[in-house]
Amino acid sequence: MCIKRKVVLMALHSHLVKTQNYNWAQLVLWYLQGRRLNTWQVLVINLALDIAGFKEYKING
């Protein structure tokens, strides 16, 4: 995984925890841990990245 993408995802995870979006934060954490995600889980992470303004760091399922 690209270092920049990992840093962006860690920052996204931190922000989601601060804003109490624990379900979305858990999905980001699972991705960072290398777990295999379902299509809808990848879509949720990509949506969060899109909302945060990090379209270039979207992930592939």
C-alpha positions in Angstrom: 0.0 0.0 0.0 1.2 3.5 -0.9 2.5 5.4 2.1 0.5 8.5 1.3 -2.7 6.4 1.0 -2.0 4.7 4.4 -1.5 8.1 6.1 -4.7 9.5 4.5 -6.6 6.4 5.7 -5.2 6.6 9.2 -6.2 10.3 9.4 -9.6 9.4 8.0 -9.9 6.7 10.7 -9.0 9.2 13.4 -11.5 11.7 12.2 -14.3 9.1 12.0 -13.6 8.1 15.6 -13.6 11.7 16.7 -17.0 12.3 15.0 -18.3 9.0 16.5 -18.8 7.2 13.1 -17.5 4.0 14.6 -18.9 1.6 12.0 -17.1 3.5 9.2 -14.0 3.8 11.3 -14.0 0.0 11.8 -14.1 -0.6 8.1 -11.1 1.7 7.5 -9.3 -0.1 10.3 -10.1 -3.5 8.8 -8.7 -2.3 5.4 -5.5 -1.0 7.1 -5.1 -4.4 8.8 -5.3 -6.1 5.4 -8.6 -7.8 5.8 -10.6 -8.7 2.7 -13.6 -6.4 2.4 -17.0 -6.8 0.6 -17.9 -4.5 -2.3 -20.2 -2.4 -0.1 -17.5 -1.9 2.5 -15.1 -0.7 -0.2 -17.8 1.7 -1.4 -18.3 3.1 2.1 -14.6 3.8 2.5 -14.5 5.4 -1.0 -17.5 7.5 -0.1 -15.8 8.7 3.1 -12.6 9.5 1.1 -14.7 11.4 -1.4 -16.5 13.4 1.3 -13.2 14.3 2.9 -11.8 15.5 -0.5 -9.3 12.6 -1.1 -10.7 11.2 -4.4 -7.2 10.3 -5.6 -6.7 7.9 -2.7 -9.8 5.7 -3.4 -9.2 2.0 -2.9 -10.0 -1.0 -5.1 -12.0 -3.9 -3.9 
